[in-house]
Amino acid sequence: MESENILSMGKEKLCSRSPKPTSGRWGAGAVVGAALLALLLGACAQLPEYTRLRVVQHPSVNFNERRPSFVILHHTGNPNTKRALNTLSDRAFEVSAHYLVGRDGLIYYLVDEMKRAWHAGDSWWGGPIDMNSASIGIELDNDGREPYAESQIAALLALLTDIQQRYAIPAGNFIGHGDVAPRRKVDPGVQFPWRRLAEQGFGLWCDSPFEPVPPGIDSGILLRAFGYDVSNFDAAVGAFNRHFAGVESLRMTEEGRARLYCLVQKKWTGELKYGVNDRKHQLAFRDLEKP
């Protein structure tokens, strides 16, 4: 069988010559064999070289595409979809996203998911991160003040479900632009239904009643443990309140601290299993203060 002959060839032989079919007629086996051959010969293709150093190319078949590990949600700040599309497609603006979801629920695909769209900029989440390289960016057509349309959120949930199924992105890695850039950005804003998304597995959420925060754990430690950049504490508190309380406020309330403590536990344990008197857990938080 032609397919068996092709599979029995070593990789070196495949790269040195291309086997030919044994006859001019292609049966089912030959078609399968040709497909397998095409896959194997893909490993023989010349690799693009980026280094100036002398290297010996020995292409491997063991690879796949890089996978995004975050989804960052934005609002456009524009009054209509047409203007948003123009902004995201005009070279002069140097901004883009992988997807734009219109108010009517229509989804626009702008940048290949495997490519680096320019949507997040200078970012921090648990440390400095090139979020453009690590994430899929989704813009929502919204001026930043209006409630989000039901058709738009329904389309977004469908898109997030599709993305999560393909890339297995953890629930905690669906976040907003304002979360990763709290000194610069506020989107997707206080009107965004984060709780609804979290109920579908896109983001984390905690509802009252909350456990009290153990003594010795201040708000800065909790914000940093959750992921926020606390170099500007007020900006971090504002981002947290915008996302989890739906308000514009730079004040961290006791209820907010308790909610944040709950969220940190969910992020790092996946469940609420630590009590307020758990000394080991308290010390783990305090370790975050060490340089």
C-alpha positions as CSV (number, residue, x, y, z in Angstrom):
1,M,0.0,0.0,0.0
2,E,1.3,3.5,-0.9
3,S,0.3,4.9,2.5
4,E,2.2,2.2,4.4
5,N,5.3,2.7,2.2
6,I,5.3,6.4,3.0
7,L,4.9,5.9,6.7
8,S,7.8,3.4,6.7
9,M,10.2,6.0,5.3
10,G,12.5,7.8,7.7
11,K,12.3,11.5,8.1
12,E,15.7,12.0,6.6
13,K,14.7,10.1,3.4
14,L,11.5,12.2,3.2
15,C,13.5,15.4,3.4
16,S,16.1,14.2,0.8
17,R,13.6,13.1,-1.9
18,S,9.9,13.1,-2.6
19,P,8.5,9.5,-3.1
20,K,6.3,9.1,-6.2
21,P,3.1,7.1,-6.5
22,T,3.6,3.6,-7.9
23,S,1.0,4.2,-10.6
24,G,-0.8,6.9,-12.3
25,R,-4.1,6.0,-10.6
26,W,-4.7,7.3,-7.0
27,G,-6.7,5.1,-4.8
28,A,-8.0,5.8,-1.3
29,G,-4.7,4.6,0.3
30,A,-2.6,6.8,-2.0
31,V,-4.7,9.8,-1.1
32,V,-4.3,9.2,2.7
33,G,-0.6,8.6,2.1
34,A,-0.2,11.8,0.2
35,A,-1.9,13.7,3.1
36,L,0.5,12.1,5.6
37,L,3.4,12.9,3.3
38,A,2.4,16.6,3.2
39,L,2.3,16.7,7.0
40,L,5.7,15.1,7.3
41,L,7.3,17.3,4.6
42,G,6.1,20.3,6.5
43,A,8.8,19.6,9.0
44,C,11.4,19.7,6.2
45,A,10.5,23.3,5.3
46,Q,13.2,25.9,5.8
47,L,12.7,27.7,9.1
48,P,12.7,31.5,9.1
49,E,15.9,32.6,10.9
50,Y,16.0,35.6,13.3
51,T,19.4,35.2,14.9
52,R,22.6,36.4,13.3
53,L,24.5,33.5,14.8
54,R,25.4,30.5,12.7
55,V,22.9,27.7,13.4
56,V,22.2,24.3,11.9
57,Q,18.6,23.8,11.0
58,H,17.0,20.6,12.0
59,P,13.2,21.2,11.8
60,S,11.0,19.3,14.2
61,V,7.4,18.2,13.7
62,N,6.7,18.7,17.4
63,F,5.0,22.1,17.6
64,N,1.7,23.9,17.4
65,E,0.5,27.5,17.4
66,R,1.0,29.6,20.5
67,R,-2.1,29.8,22.6
68,P,-3.6,32.9,24.2
69,S,-4.1,32.6,28.0
70,F,-6.1,35.7,28.7
71,V,-9.1,37.5,27.3
72,I,-9.2,41.3,27.8
73,L,-12.5,43.1,27.5
74,H,-12.8,46.8,26.3
75,H,-15.4,49.3,25.4
76,T,-14.7,51.4,22.3
77,G,-15.8,54.8,23.7
78,N,-17.4,55.4,20.3
79,P,-21.0,56.3,19.4
80,N,-21.4,53.7,16.7
81,T,-19.9,50.6,15.2
82,K,-18.8,52.3,12.0
83,R,-16.5,54.8,13.8
84,A,-15.1,52.0,16.0
85,L,-14.3,49.9,12.9
86,N,-12.5,52.8,11.3
87,T,-10.5,53.5,14.5
88,L,-9.5,49.8,14.8
89,S,-8.6,49.5,11.2
90,D,-6.8,52.8,10.5
91,R,-3.0,52.5,10.5
92,A,-2.7,56.0,11.9
93,F,-4.3,55.1,15.2
94,E,-2.1,52.1,15.9
95,V,-4.8,50.3,17.8
96,S,-6.7,47.1,17.1
97,A,-8.5,44.1,18.7
98,H,-9.2,40.6,17.6
99,Y,-12.9,41.1,17.8
100,L,-15.5,43.9,18.0
101,V,-19.0,43.1,19.2
102,G,-21.6,45.6,18.0
103,R,-24.6,46.9,19.9
104,D,-26.8,44.7,17.7
105,G,-24.8,41.6,18.5
106,L,-22.9,41.4,15.2
107,I,-19.4,40.1,15.8
108,Y,-16.6,41.5,13.6
109,Y,-13.3,39.6,13.3
110,L,-10.4,42.0,12.8
111,V,-7.1,40.3,13.7
112,D,-6.1,36.7,13.5
113,E,-6.3,35.1,17.0
114,M,-2.8,33.8,16.6
115,K,-1.4,37.3,15.9
116,R,-0.7,40.1,18.4
117,A,-3.4,42.7,18.2
118,W,-2.6,46.2,19.7
119,H,-5.3,46.5,22.4
120,A,-3.8,46.4,25.9
121,G,-0.7,48.5,25.9
122,D,1.4,48.8,29.0
123,S,-0.1,46.2,31.4
124,W,0.3,44.6,34.8
125,W,-1.5,41.5,36.1
126,G,0.5,39.8,38.9
127,G,3.6,41.5,37.5
128,P,4.5,43.3,34.3
129,I,3.2,41.4,31.3
130,D,3.1,41.9,27.6
131,M,-0.7,41.4,27.6
132,N,-0.9,42.0,23.8
133,S,1.1,38.8,23.3
134,A,-0.7,36.8,25.9
135,S,-4.4,37.6,25.2
136,I,-7.3,37.9,22.9
137,G,-8.7,41.4,22.9
138,I,-12.5,42.0,22.5
139,E,-13.9,45.5,22.0
140,L,-17.6,46.2,22.8
141,D,-19.2,49.0,21.0
142,N,-20.2,51.2,23.9
143,D,-19.6,54.8,24.8
144,G,-18.6,53.9,28.4
145,R,-21.7,55.4,30.0
146,E,-24.6,53.6,28.4
147,P,-26.0,50.2,29.6
148,Y,-24.8,47.3,27.5
149,A,-27.4,46.0,25.0
150,E,-28.8,42.5,25.7
151,S,-28.1,41.3,22.1
152,Q,-24.5,42.5,22.6
153,I,-23.9,40.6,25.8
154,A,-25.6,37.5,24.4
155,A,-23.2,37.6,21.4
156,L,-20.3,38.2,23.7
157,L,-21.2,35.2,25.9
158,A,-21.4,33.0,22.8
159,L,-18.0,34.3,21.6
160,L,-16.4,33.7,25.0
161,T,-17.8,30.2,25.2
162,D,-16.2,29.4,21.8
163,I,-12.9,30.9,22.8
164,Q,-12.8,29.1,26.2
165,Q,-13.6,25.8,24.6
166,R,-10.8,26.1,22.1
167,Y,-8.1,27.5,24.4
168,A,-9.1,26.3,27.9
169,I,-8.6,29.8,29.4
170,P,-9.1,29.8,33.2
171,A,-12.2,31.7,34.5
172,G,-9.9,34.1,36.4
173,N,-8.2,35.2,33.2
174,F,-11.2,36.9,31.7
175,I,-10.6,40.5,32.9
176,G,-11.0,44.1,31.8
177,H,-8.6,46.7,30.3
178,G,-9.1,48.8,33.5
179,D,-7.9,45.8,35.6
180,V,-4.6,45.5,33.8
181,A,-4.0,49.2,33.3
182,P,-5.7,50.9,36.2
183,R,-3.7,54.2,35.9
184,R,-4.7,54.7,32.3
185,K,-8.0,52.9,31.5
186,V,-11.5,52.3,33.0
187,D,-13.1,50.1,30.4
188,P,-15.3,48.2,30.1
189,G,-16.8,50.5,32.8
190,V,-19.2,50.3,35.7
191,Q,-22.2,49.3,33.4
192,F,-20.5,46.1,32.4
193,P,-22.3,42.9,33.8
194,W,-19.3,41.1,35.3
195,R,-21.4,39.1,37.6
196,R,-23.4,37.7,34.7
197,L,-20.2,36.7,32.9
198,A,-18.8,35.1,36.0
199,E,-21.9,33.0,36.4
200,Q,-21.1,31.5,33.0
201,G,-17.4,30.9,33.9
202,F,-15.9,34.0,32.5
203,G,-14.3,35.8,35.5
204,L,-14.4,35.4,39.3
205,W,-17.1,36.7,41.6
206,C,-18.0,36.6,45.3
207,D,-21.4,37.4,46.9
208,S,-22.1,38.2,50.5
209,P,-22.0,37.1,53.2
210,F,-18.3,37.4,53.4
211,E,-15.7,36.2,55.9
212,P,-14.0,39.0,57.8
213,V,-10.4,39.7,56.7
214,P,-7.9,38.2,59.1
215,P,-5.9,40.8,61.1
216,G,-2.6,41.8,59.6
217,I,-3.7,41.6,55.9
218,D,-4.1,45.1,54.5
219,S,-5.9,46.1,51.3
220,G,-2.6,46.6,49.3
221,I,-1.6,43.0,50.0
222,L,-4.9,41.7,48.9
223,L,-5.0,43.8,45.7
224,R,-1.5,42.7,44.8
225,A,-2.4,39.0,45.5
226,F,-5.4,39.2,43.2
227,G,-3.3,40.7,40.4
228,Y,-3.6,44.5,40.5
229,D,-0.7,46.9,40.1
230,V,-0.6,48.8,43.5
231,S,2.1,51.3,42.5
232,N,-0.8,53.7,42.4
233,F,-3.0,52.4,45.3
234,D,-6.0,54.7,44.5
235,A,-6.0,53.6,40.9
236,A,-6.0,50.0,41.9
237,V,-8.9,50.5,44.4
238,G,-10.8,52.4,41.7
239,A,-10.3,49.5,39.2
240,F,-11.5,47.0,41.8
241,N,-14.6,49.0,42.8
242,R,-15.4,49.5,39.1
243,H,-15.3,45.8,38.4
244,F,-16.7,44.2,41.5
245,A,-19.0,46.9,43.0
246,G,-20.1,48.7,39.8
247,V,-19.2,52.1,41.2
248,E,-16.7,54.9,40.6
249,S,-14.9,55.2,44.0
250,L,-11.4,55.4,45.3
251,R,-12.5,54.2,48.8
252,M,-12.0,50.7,50.0
253,T,-14.8,49.8,52.3
254,E,-14.8,46.9,54.8
255,E,-17.3,45.1,52.6
256,G,-15.0,45.6,49.7
257,R,-12.0,44.3,51.6
258,A,-14.0,41.2,52.6
259,R,-15.1,40.7,49.0
260,L,-11.5,41.0,47.8
261,Y,-10.3,38.5,50.4
262,C,-12.9,36.1,49.1
263,L,-11.8,36.7,45.5
264,V,-8.1,36.1,46.4
265,Q,-9.0,32.8,48.0
266,K,-11.0,31.7,44.9
267,K,-8.2,32.7,42.6
268,W,-5.5,30.8,44.5
269,T,-7.3,27.8,45.8
270,G,-10.3,27.4,43.5
271,E,-12.6,27.3,46.6
272,L,-13.1,28.9,50.0
273,K,-11.5,26.4,52.3
274,Y,-9.4,28.7,54.6
275,G,-10.9,30.0,57.8
276,V,-10.1,33.3,59.5
277,N,-8.0,31.5,62.1
278,D,-5.9,29.6,59.6
279,R,-2.4,30.8,60.6
280,K,-0.7,29.2,57.6
281,H,-2.9,31.1,55.2
282,Q,-2.4,34.4,57.0
283,L,1.4,33.9,56.8
284,A,1.1,33.2,53.1
285,F,-0.5,36.6,52.6
286,R,2.2,38.3,54.7
287,D,4.9,36.7,52.6
288,L,3.7,38.9,49.8
289,E,5.1,41.9,51.6
290,K,8.6,40.5,51.4
291,P,10.8,41.9,48.7
